[in-house]
């Protein structure tokens, strides 16, 4: 953290993980604008996820996991809103109730001795085996990040693995008007 | 049916429809089609600079002195990279600029072509927004949106990068009023914005016993009407007011409520009043570190009201009690209405005590300097310049350093838009091209660049521009042969080790002026000063006035980095204690 005497004396709240979802016009350079703001101003990105969400309106949703005090995160939100193609910024943690999930693909080094244990663990975590041409053992697990973390920790204790994770995406679970 | 015109023609047509009268630029391979179109028309004037960096500062000077948007036209590659400093400067100081850059043809993009660079990539953090236009049919809508974005909300620079093939291609032009800009791309304060906050703020002011208004550049960006309203409101309250470097002129120097500038080299009374006030009303300023000093000791006992058009400035460094997001003009107008409606009245007795205290601080006479002998003191030079130009419509620009602070301290501004200086970025070399821009916008006014001998050399090539367009800009150099502010910091914080701050081999500025067919003047002693200034003003040509000033004068008062508002250093206590020097030198 910045120890300068110019640093704000009022940073009293604790550092917390926050999930921000940012709706943006899907135009060239928009992702660079968003992540450039983070790096340029010294904010953290723990994970980042981008995908187009509406086909007709050309809008993308960027999900950013960051951490910081509430003052810092509120500054991040305001800085994001200054970016011209940004429609809205929602701090899902502040909204109170949201659902988050991520996907991990796990290549598992399997042998006769650990096979049973591996399958038991995968079963327990409802990880799904993905069939593939080379007939290697690749499992897919989806869910909250902590759950994926636990799975990875436990499978690591059994055997060597290679992992790729999507990083979390999240959506507000507050009831919306569902007239249409 | 064919209404199609070329991309280059669309560029010129868009500029014309946006009311652009002048473009500052420099041609090159990737903008030749636009320059060709420029050649065939008469409505838009082009000012040819001598380096692209000069073009953008000139556009800034033009924009800030006229309130219009400054337009820059440069080529790809080095043309674009040379404007990066100016774009950053305009971003920091909220100056509306539209910068057009040429780009290599689309099929060459990404191939490391001659004079290719990733212009939109490089300028993304130093523009409000930028575009790479790939479709000629989108060109006019991009231009109209760019001008709106540059001027809307908190103004700033917008860059449009146009590949050469798009300039040649044919497409249709769409008029300004046919373009619909989605609301999320602009800043629109809601019509009834924050009414309660305004009432809360006005009530807080009415209960203040020791109020102070803290005025910034946002008041100037909001237009001349904003300054009138701010003055009116301050008069109704009867409160003292201090201004930032960018806000000078919003309230006249001679106004009875004005305490002058605050901050690092601001007035003692202004900083002390900021420190001890009970209600602070920040209008269009952003708690810059040059203003606040040490944050944990910044105005510790006050309730703070902050009016700003840019929400990200709220609680950025200083937490405030009553934030109001909006345009100064609209907000202050409502504040005045509320004040009148509710018949608010400030506690006169308390206010009188507050003024008594402030007047005691004024007695310190913080700008006092030793003016003995025949050598010209830099402060005295600025004072004389002010006395001899105050009855003329004068625009003052500056470079960056000691001379800039002396200009801010000793030149008295009575109106907004007359003072052009690089505040946020602190760009040496800003002042002279900015003066050229101001002179283009105000051909009949007196435009003086108060410069230092080091800063002026950073854009001295623009002499050629000034002379070519017969712009009678005056360059008033406070020549001490040092980078004065660097030297001052080295003296106060680095044990007097003047590492690389002495400028050896300076040019003879008089001969330099003459070599450009301008006029060079020199004053070596106080006896010569008034004559030189008078002659400078009366000369209908570009002038360099080389004023030899005392070499080792320091700029006081000063809040050293890491100190608080009530720990100001005055010229009489120049001897520095070691401890704070150690603490201060790690800071900028």
Interface residues (C-beta under 8 A of the other chain):
Chain A: X4 X5 X6 X7 X8 X9 X10 X25 X28 X29 X32 X33 X36 X37 X40 X71 X74 X75 X78 X79 X81 X82 X84 X85 X86 X87 X88
Chain B: X120 X121 X124 X125 X128 X129 X130 X132 X149 X182 X184 X185 X289 X292 X294 X295 X296 X310 X311 X312 X314 X315 X316 X317 X318 X319 X561 X562 X583 X587
